Amino acid sequence: MAAKRKAIDCRDYPNEKNCSLKISGTEEEVVNAAVEHAVSAHGHEETSKLRQQIKLMLKDDID
């Protein structure tokens, strides 16, 4: 059985850039990509706290 896909969508969270990026994949893939995006596009600092916050924000992705 394939791993359940997870997703995170910038449109669900207020941001100054009106970012509309949605990332989906395995939990690990999404967390890694979302952390990179949060740092490069939104100016967040890469920390374990950021990684944990993103993990809590994940939703099940509906194919």
C-alpha positions in Angstrom: 0.0 0.0 0.0 1.4 3.4 -1.0 2.1 6.0 1.7 -0.7 8.5 2.2 0.0 11.8 0.4 0.2 14.9 2.5 -0.1 18.5 1.3 0.5 22.1 2.4 -0.9 25.2 0.7 0.4 28.7 1.2 -3.1 30.0 0.4 -4.3 28.6 3.7 -2.0 30.9 5.7 -1.7 34.7 5.6 1.4 35.9 3.8 2.5 39.2 2.3 3.4 37.7 -1.1 0.0 36.3 -1.9 1.8 33.0 -2.5 -0.3 30.3 -4.0 2.1 27.4 -3.9 0.7 24.0 -3.0 3.1 21.1 -2.3 2.0 17.5 -2.1 3.8 14.1 -1.7 4.9 11.9 1.2 5.1 13.6 4.6 8.9 13.7 4.4 8.9 15.2 0.9 6.4 17.8 1.7 8.1 18.9 5.0 11.5 19.1 3.3 10.2 21.1 0.3 8.0 23.3 2.5 10.9 24.2 4.8 13.0 25.1 1.7 10.2 27.2 0.4 9.5 29.0 3.7 13.2 29.9 3.9 13.8 31.0 0.3 10.4 32.6 -0.5 9.2 33.8 2.8 12.4 34.6 4.7 11.9 32.2 7.6 14.9 30.9 9.4 15.5 27.1 9.0 15.1 25.7 12.5 13.7 22.5 14.1 10.8 24.6 15.4 9.9 25.6 11.8 10.1 22.0 10.7 7.8 21.0 13.5 5.3 23.8 12.8 5.1 22.8 9.1 4.6 19.1 10.1 1.6 20.2 12.2 0.2 22.2 9.3 0.1 19.2 6.9 -3.3 17.9 5.6 -4.2 14.7 3.8 -4.0 15.3 0.1 -7.1 14.3 -1.9 -6.1 12.9 -5.3 
